[in-house]
Amino acid sequence: MGKRTYFISDAHLGVAEEEVESLKESLLLSFLDLVQGEGANLYILGDLFDFYFEPFGVVPREYQRVVARLGELTRSGAEVHYVVGNHDYWLGDFWKKEVGVSVYRQPVEVLIEDRRLFLAHGDGLGELDIGYEVLKHILRNRVNIRLYTLLGPELGFGLGRVMSRASRRRSDREQNPKVGHLWSFAKRKFAEGFDGVLCGHIHTPTLLREGEKTFLLLGDWMDNFSYGRLEDSSLYLEYFRKG
């Protein structure tokens, strides 16, 4: 029997008022305790933070406990992998050097327990959204990133959070149709030989199977506190409740 592997996405830490954020953080830290206690590995499929911009060179105060806990997890021997999302694309070397987390800027293919899995945040998959693709190119352009750095941490993080909230509200209005788009995308990946497709971005926890193939939409860590688990070559959608 191999190690269990867990998958989470879309905590959007920092987006809500203090009381809500405190609950989210408490549940997330307890979940990370579970991962470590089981000697499991973890994949984060984007948008752990509502806005993160590493070029500023600081970790915002409200993120520090979770970042520190992830560091403890990797030092315990767990593998932690982070596929960036549309809200936290700007992660950099700090995560590998200081936290021990492997960061991926594109969807990844992994082989776990003989299961070939396609892992992605989920934005831009399943449909052509020209407006979004143009915006993504602008926001991820190296020159524009350098220019944004000139704003400094206080102004830059504040503006980033405003833009992130606007982006999330737009995504929330488009949730249901996009589940169908992602399911169609997953079936195309099944035809290419993948055993599972896992992603986040759309905050609707969903598990669909086609024979022995599995599509798992992780949901979120805001309202559903849902996550994925791979054990004995099977994928499961579960919900976390402290205690």
N, C-alpha and C positions, 0 to 999 in steps of 0.2 A: 504494500500500500504506500503510495507516494504522499507527499505533503499536500494538505489542503491548500487551495488557492482562492483568495477572495478578490472581489471586484467592486469598486464603488465609483460614483461620479456625482457631480453637481451638488456639492454642499453650499457653494456660493457664500463662503464665510465672509462676513462683513457687510452683508446686504441689508439686514433688518435691524430693528431696535435692540438695545442691549439685552433685555430679558429673553428675547427669542434667540439671539446669538449665543447667550449663555447656555441655554438648553441644547442647542445644536452642538456646541463645542463639548459639553459634558457627555452627550451620547456618542459623539465621534471618538473622544478619548477612551470611553469604555469599549467601543468597538475595536480600537487599536490594541487595547489590553487583551481582548479576546483573540485577536490575530496572533499576538506575541505568545499568549498562553498556550495556544495550540501549535506553536512552531510553524505557522503557516506563512505563505507569501502573499503579497498584495499588489494589485494593479489599480491605479487611480486613472480613470478615463476622462480626465479633464474637469475644469471648472470647480476644483476644490475651493478656490477663492473667487469672490465676485470680481476682484480686480487685483492683479499682481504684476508688478513691473520691476524686474530685477535690476535694470540699469541704474535705478536710483540708489542702489547700494545699501538699502535698509529693508528689514522685514517689519511691516507694520505691527504695532503692539498687539492688536487683536488676533494676529496670526501666530504669534511667537510660541504659544503653548503647543499648538498642533505641530508646528515645524519641529520643535524640540522633541516631541513625542515620536515623530517619524524617525528622527535621528536615533532615538533609543531603540526603536524597532529594528533598524538596519544594523545597529551595533550588536543586537542580540543574535544576529545571524539570518534574519529574514531578508528576502529579496523584495525590494519595493520598486515598482516601475510606474512611471508617470507619463501618460500620453496627454499632451497639453490640449486644452480646449480653446474656445474662442474668447474666454474671459481671462485666461491665465497663460496665454501663448508665450509671454515674455519671460519665461523661466530661463535660467542660464547655468553657468558652471558651479555656482554656489551649491546647487542641489546635489551634484555628484561629489564635489570635493568636501563639503561640510556636513551634508545630511546623509550621504550615501545612497541617494535615490537616482536611478537611471531615468533620464528624460528623453522623450521622443517627440519630434515635431510633426511627424506624419503617422498615419495608421501603421500598425505593426502586425506581422504574422508570427505567431508563436506555436510551439508544439509542447503541450503539457499532457502528460498521461496518454500519449499517443493520439491526442485530439488536436487537430490542426485548427487553430482559432485565428480569426481576424478581429483585431481590437482597434477601436477608433473612438474619438469623442463623439462623432456623428454629424457635426456641422458640415454642410456641403455635400453630404452623401444622399443618394437616392433621387435627386432631382437637380435640374440646372437652374440656379438662381443667379442670374447675371449681376444684379445689383449687389448681392452679398459678396460674390466673388471679387468684384471691383473694390468694394470696401475692405475686404480682407487683404487684398494686395496693397492697398494704401497703408493700412494699419501695420502691416508686417514688413514694409519697405525699410531697409537699413537706414537710409537717409532720414526718413520721417521719425524713426526710433531715436536717432541721435538728436534731432530737433526737439522731440518731446522731452528728452532728458534735461534740456535746458530749463524747463519749467521748475525743476526742483521737486523734492519729495512731497512737500505739503500741498502745493498747488496741483502737482501732477496726479497724486493719488486722489485728491478731491474731485478733479475733473474726470478722472478715469472712472470713479464710482458712479458719477452722474451718467456717463455714457453707457456704462455697464447695465445700470438699471433700465435705461431706455431700451437697450438691446434685448434684455430679458423679457420686458413687457411685450415687445414685438414677437418674440419666440413663443411666449405663453399663448398668444392669440392663434398661433398656427400649429398647436400641438397635435391635434387629432389627425388632420390630413397627413402630417409628416410621419406618423407611425406607419401608415400604409406605404409611404414611399420607402421607408427604411426596410420594411418587410420585403418589398419587391427587390431592393438592393441585396438583402441577405440571401434571397433565393438565387440570385445571380452568382453570389459567392459560393453557395452550395454547389452549383453546377461546375464551379472551378475546382472543387475538391475540398472545400473547407467544411469542417464538422460543426463549427459554431461561429456565429457573428455576435459580438458584444459591443454595445456602445451606450453613450449617455446622451446629453444635449436635450432630448425630449423627456420631460419629467413625468412620463407616464409609465410606471413599471409594467413590463410586458414580457411574457415568455411564450414563444410559439415554437412548435416543433413540426418538422416535415420528415417523417420517418425517424431516423436516428440523428438528424440534423437539428440544431437548436439556434434560435434567434433570441437574444436576451437584451432587452432594453432596461437599463439598470434603474431608471426612475430618478430619485433625488434623495438628498440628505437634508431636506427642508421641511417637507410635509409628510413624505412617505417613509423616510429612513429605511430605504430599501437597498439591497445589495445582491450581488451574485456570489455563488459558491460553486467551485468545481471540486468534486470528490469522487474517486473511483470512476473516472471518465464520464461522469454525469454532471450536467449543469442545473443549478437550482436558483430560483428567485426567492429571496427571503426578506424578512422585515425585522429590524432591530428594536428591541425594547429593553431598556436598562432594568436589570433585576429579573 
